[in-house]
């Protein structure tokens, strides 16, 4: 595996080299200390994974991310330094195609190995998603008897995304009207440290309130719930979102597959699910389970995906009722939710 490091401080680059070698047996392919040097090296030798400092000098890092993604297939792990980066910069980079964000220790030159736990965990996940290690999927959720939803439960819109997801989610949420009769639940692959910031960032462009969920909560129509802890978010009796530490072997925590499958096990659940841009295959099998359970399911198309991984698998296994470009997914969800509400009203009228 070819890994490159772009960071303005030589001592930090050296420390990252040591961590990569000691923890993963990887020798850094090349280094850069500013954006100009990075562009030159990148054109000559595109790495499998680029460690990109948010403090890199020379130009706007989100513009740099966009151009690098366009020029070559590469996973980008953003590095947040000792001072917290501007939230909008982080999510702009993620929207342009950066895969994830890792936090470096406050004092990286003197930090102990355990202080590098966040970086090592995020890198290990990215390394696995690159296909160099065996990826584990969830094939069955539970052996318990499926339970029924309440008669007046709102429709559910379930969204899953990974690389490029923040921008995709913002686009979809922006299409939902203020009086939206469905509850929206989201799993976005991201380090838990950034979920609160993501919920606030998404809320700026949404007519609906966006809540970062890190404790059990009962679903309500017209609210967006974003999984916000490093455990799997699931639906449980009483229309409640809760968390479980089961399936620790899954690469992504929270897992889109686990959420989707928990929804599929609900008797009488109704709604729409969409799987967007992302590396790997998380969510594809869960989307298939939801389609079989009666949900209308959507996969994002290749041209509008930053990384056509998860939705590609969904399309290949026939998990998607339809495949759509990003700019049409939000409107289609609104249309299908309204059709569900009309059907429920008409059914109530005739009984």
N, C-alpha and C positions, 0 to 999 in steps of 0.2 A: 504494500500500500504506500502511495506517494503522498506525503504530508508536507505542506509549506507553512511558514509562519511569517505574518506581517505585523510587526509591532515596532513602535518608535524607539524603544529602549533595548539596547544590545544585551544588557544583563538579564532582562526579562526573557528575551528570545533564548538566551543560553539556558535559563532555568526551565523553560518549556521544553527545550531539547532533552534535558535530563529527565524530566517527568515522562516524556514520550518513550524514551529509551528504557527507563527503569520499569515503567508500569505496563508498556505495550510492546516492547521490543522493536520500536519503530525509530529509524534514523531520519531526521528531518532532511528533506530533499534540497530545499533552498530557503533563504530568508530575504525579507525586504524591510526597510525602515521608513519608507514613505510611499505614497500612492504611485508616483512616477516609477520608482524601482519595482513596485509590485506589478504594474502593468507590463513592464518590459520582461520580467521573469515569467509572468503568467503566459504571455504570448509564445515564449520559447518552450515552456515546459508546464503544461496545465496539470495541477496536482489532483489527486482524488479528493483530498480534504484540505481546505485552506483555513487556518486559524487567523482571523482578521480582527485586529484591535479596533474598537470603536473610537479610540483616540488617535488613529493613524493620521498623520499630517499630509497636507497636499491638496485635498479636495473633499467635498461632501461624501461621507462614507456610504450613504444610501445610493447616490449616483454611481459610485464606484462599484457597489454590489450589483446594481442593475447591469452595468456594462460587462462585468466579469461573467455573470450568468449567461449573458447573450453570446459571449465569445467562446465559451467552452463548458462542457459538462463537469461541474465541480460542486461538492457539498461545502458550504461555508458555515463555520462555527464562529459566531461573533464572540469577542472577548471583552467583558466589562471590567474595567479597572477598579481601583480602590474607591474612586468617587463615582457615585451612581450616574449613569448616562441619562440624557434626556429621553423620556419615554417615547416621544414621537419619533426620535431618531431610531430607536431600537425597533419599533414596529414598522417604520418606513423600510428599514433594511430587511426585516422579515417579509414584508409585502413584496419587496423586489426580488426575493428568492433566497435569502439567507435561511439556513436550515434551523438553527437553534442559537441560543445565547448561553454562555458559561461565565460564571463569576470567578475572577482570579482572587487569590488571597489579598487581604489589605496590605500586607508587606510580603510580596512574592519572593524577594531575595532571601529572606530569613525564615520563611514559613516552613513548617514541618509538613511531611507528606500528607498527614490527615487534613491539613488546611487546604489541600488541593482536591478535596473530595468532590466538590461540585464540578470542577473542570473534568476530572477523571471520569465521573459518571456520565456527563453530557458527551464527552468524546467517545466513551465506550458504546453508548447508545447509537451515536452517529456511525461508528465503525461497523456495528452490526447491521444497521439499515443500509449501509453501502453494499451489503451482500457478501462481505468477507467472512462472516460468521453465520451459523445456522439461525434462522429466525423462527420463533415459536408462535403459533397461532392458538386461539381459543376455539375449541371444537364443540364444547358443551358448557352451558352456564351453570346449571344446577340440576339436581335430581329431585327437587321439591315439586309439588303439584303446582301448576300455574294458577295464578289468582286473578280475580276479575277486577276491573276498574269500576269506580263509582258510576252510577247512571248519568250524573251531570258532569262528569269529568270533561275538561276541555280537550280539543284536539291537540296533538303534540307534533311540533316540528323539531326533528333531530338533525343536527348538523355536525359533521366531522371534517377536520382539516389538519394539515401538517405544513410542509414547506410552502410558503406563499399564502398561508391560510389567513393571517390577519387582514390582508387586503381583500381577499375573497369574502370573508365573513362581513366586513364592513360594507361591501357592495350589496350583499344579499340583505342584510339588516336594513340598509337604506331604502329598500323597496317595500318594507312592511309599513302599513298604515298605522296611525296612532291607536285606533280602536281595533286592534288585531285580536281575533277571538281564540287564538291558539297560544299555548305555552311553548317557548322555544328553549331547547336544551342543547348545549354545545360542548364538544370535546375538541380542543386545539392542542396539539403536541407542543409543549413549551415547558421550560423550567418553571417550577411553582413560584419562584421568587417574582416572576413577571406577570402573574395572572391578574392581580389587582390593577396593575397599570394597564393591562390589555382591556379589562372591563371598562375602565374609565375612557380609554382611547376609543373603543367601539361605541360607547354611549354618546360621544360627541356627534356622530353621524347617524344616530338611530332615534326614531320617534318613540321607541320603547325603552324603558329602564333596563339597564344591563347590570346583573348582579353576579359578583364573583362568589361562588358557592364553596365553602369549606366546612360546612356542617349540614346535617339533614334539614330539608326544607320541603314544604308542601307546595306543589305546583299551582300556579294561578295563571289564568289567561292574560295575555298582554305583557308578560314579563320574560326577559331573556336570562337564562341561567347558564353561567359559564363554569365548568368544572375547574376548581382552583386549589387542589391539593394533590400530592403525588401518590394518590390511590385511585382505584377504579370507581367511577361514579355509576350508580345503578338505580333503576326504578324499583321501589319497594311498595308493599301494600299501603293503601291510603293516599295514593298519588304523591308519594314522597320520593324525593331524590336523597340517596344516602351513599355511603362509601364503604368499600370492602378492601381488605388487604389480601384477599385470595388472588391466585394467579400471579405470584411475584415473579415468575419466570418470563412474563410478557415484556417485550422490549420497551413498549410505551406505557407509561403510567401517568395519567389515566389512559385507558384503551378505548378507542372508538368501538371496536368489536364488542367489548363487554357491555357498554351502554346500549348499543343497538340490540344485542341479544336479550338484554333484560327487558327492553320494550317489547320485543317480539313474543316474550313469554306472558305478556299481560292479556288475558281474555277480554275482548271487547275494546281494546285500545285502537284508536284511529288516528291517522295523521299522515305526515309527509316526512321523508328522510332524504338527505342529500349528502353525498360524499365528494369532497373537493380535493384540490391539488395537494400532493404530498408524496413523499418517498416511501417505498415499501408496499404493504398490502393491508395494513390495519384498517378495519371498517368494511372491507369488501364482503367478507362472509357474513358479517352482521347485517349488512344492507340486504343481502340475499334472504336472510331469515326474516327481515321486516317485510320484504316483498311477498314472501310466502304467507306472512301473517295478515296481509291485506293492506299494508301501507303503500302509498304511491312513492316510488323511489327514483332518485335522480343521481346521475354521475356527471361531473364536469367533463367537458370535452378536452381533447388534446391541445388545440391551438390556444385556448384561454388558460390552461394550467401552467404554472411555473414549473412544476415537476409532474409529469403524467405517469404516476406510479399507482397510487391507491385507486383512483377512478378508472384507470386502465384495467386493473384486475377485476374491478366490479363489472365493467362492461364485458370482459371476457367470460365471466362465469354467469352472465345473464342476471346479475343482481339488480340492474337498473331498469325501471319501467321505460325511462327515456334518458338520452344523453344530450346535454345542453351546454351552450357557451355560458360563461359566468354571468354575463349581463342579462340573461334571460331566466336564470334560476329563481331569483327573488319573485318576479312576477308570476312564474308558474306555481310557486308555492302558495302565494296569495290566492290564485285562482282555484287551486285544489282544496285549500282550507275552506274557502267560501262555498265550494260545491258540497263539502262535508256538512257544513252548517245548514245549507239549503235542504239537503237530504234529511237531516235530523229534524228540521222544522216540518217538512212535508210528512215524514213518518209519524211525527207526533200528532199532526192534524188528522191523520186517517185512523188513529187508534183510539 
